[in-house]
């Protein structure tokens, strides 16, 4: 059996970090995902709203770097749970339990979210700074010449 979900959409609200009674970080949020096709009658693209649950470090990451409207890519598994609603009816909920979350856009223009160096906390009301890559390739000096003695396998 195989259960893997990879979805990309926009957060419908700011995620809020909660703690279980035992102190485990958790957040629940939904994302809006456009369907790949349009409605024949209206010509409009329909949208699905998917419920996501993230635990521990993934929950902390999502709450720290994502806000309403920001694109996000989620990798996880689909799970169902049953519950009894206020009217006493049995209900079933489908949700994606996130194994990981990824940025799905370039650096935001409004300063919300963005990457910060590991361990760095941005000042309040200050946009996090993007760090430059530690290594940039592209010059000819990056490569060494190989002596071809005729014994190379290719």
C-alpha positions in Angstrom: 0.0 0.0 0.0 1.2 3.5 -0.7 -0.2 6.7 0.7 1.6 9.9 -0.4 0.1 13.3 -1.0 1.9 16.3 -2.5 -0.2 19.4 -2.8 0.5 23.1 -3.5 -1.8 25.9 -2.7 -2.3 29.1 -0.8 -3.0 29.3 3.0 -6.6 30.5 3.6 -5.7 31.9 7.1 -2.7 32.6 9.2 -1.7 29.3 10.9 -1.7 29.3 14.7 0.6 27.2 16.8 -1.0 25.2 19.6 0.4 22.7 22.1 -1.0 19.4 23.2 -1.3 18.7 26.9 2.0 16.9 26.7 3.7 19.9 25.0 3.8 18.7 21.4 3.5 21.5 18.8 0.6 21.2 16.4 -1.1 23.4 13.8 -4.2 22.9 11.6 -4.8 25.0 8.6 -6.3 24.8 5.1 -5.0 25.6 1.7 -6.9 26.6 -1.5 -5.8 24.5 -4.5 -7.1 25.3 -8.0 -8.2 22.4 -10.1 -6.4 21.8 -13.4 -9.5 22.2 -15.5 -12.4 24.7 -15.8 -16.1 24.2 -15.2 -17.9 23.7 -18.6 -20.9 25.7 -17.7 -19.2 28.8 -16.1 -15.7 28.5 -17.7 -14.2 29.2 -14.3 -11.6 27.2 -12.5 -12.9 25.5 -9.4 -11.0 25.5 -6.1 -10.7 22.8 -3.5 -10.0 23.6 0.2 -7.8 21.0 1.8 -7.3 20.5 5.5 -3.7 20.1 6.7 -2.4 19.1 10.1 1.3 19.6 10.9 3.1 18.4 14.1 6.3 19.2 15.9 9.0 21.0 13.9 6.9 21.1 10.8 4.2 22.9 12.7 6.7 25.4 14.1 8.2 26.0 10.7 4.8 26.6 9.1 3.7 29.0 11.8 7.0 30.9 11.7 7.3 31.4 8.0 3.9 31.3 6.4 0.8 33.6 6.5 -2.6 33.9 4.8 -2.3 33.9 1.0 1.3 32.6 0.9 1.9 29.6 -1.5 3.0 26.5 0.3 3.9 23.0 -0.9 3.0 20.1 1.5 4.2 16.5 1.4 2.4 14.1 3.6 -0.2 11.3 4.0 -3.9 11.3 3.7 -5.8 10.3 6.8 -9.4 10.0 7.8 -10.9 10.4 11.2 -14.4 10.0 12.5 -16.2 12.1 15.0 -19.7 12.8 16.3 -21.0 16.3 15.5 -23.1 18.5 17.8 -26.3 17.0 16.3 -25.1 13.5 17.2 -24.4 12.5 13.6 -21.3 10.5 12.7 -19.0 12.4 10.5 -15.8 11.6 8.7 -13.0 14.1 8.1 -10.3 13.8 5.4 -7.0 15.6 6.1 -3.4 15.6 5.0 -0.9 15.0 7.8 2.2 17.0 6.7 5.5 15.3 6.8 7.2 18.4 5.4 6.4 21.9 4.2 8.2 23.9 1.5 8.3 27.4 0.2 6.5 27.5 -3.1 7.3 31.1 -4.1 10.2 33.5 -4.4 11.0 36.0 -1.7 7.8 37.7 -0.7 7.5 41.4 -1.4 5.6 42.2 1.9 8.3 40.8 4.1 6.1 38.1 5.6 7.9 34.9 5.8 11.2 34.3 4.0 14.3 32.3 4.9 16.5 33.2 7.8 19.7 31.6 8.7 19.3 28.6 11.1 19.0 29.8 14.7 18.5 33.4 13.7 15.4 35.1 15.0 14.2 38.3 13.1 13.6 41.4 15.1 9.9 42.2 15.7 8.4 44.2 12.8 11.5 43.6 10.7 11.5 41.4 7.6 13.9 38.5 7.8 17.0 38.8 5.6 17.7 36.3 2.8 21.2 35.0 3.0 23.4 34.5 0.0 24.4 31.0 -1.0 27.6 29.9 0.6 29.0 28.7 -2.7 28.4 30.1 -6.1 29.7 28.2 -9.1 30.1 29.2 -12.6 33.7 30.1 -13.2 36.1 28.0 -15.2 38.5 28.0 -12.2 36.0 25.8 -10.4 37.0 22.8 -12.5 40.3 20.8 -12.6 41.8 19.4 -15.7 41.8 15.6 -15.9 44.9 13.9 -17.3 43.7 11.5 -19.9 46.0 8.5 -20.0 43.6 6.6 -22.2 42.4 4.5 -19.2 39.2 6.4 -18.5 36.0 4.2 -18.8 34.1 6.7 -21.0 
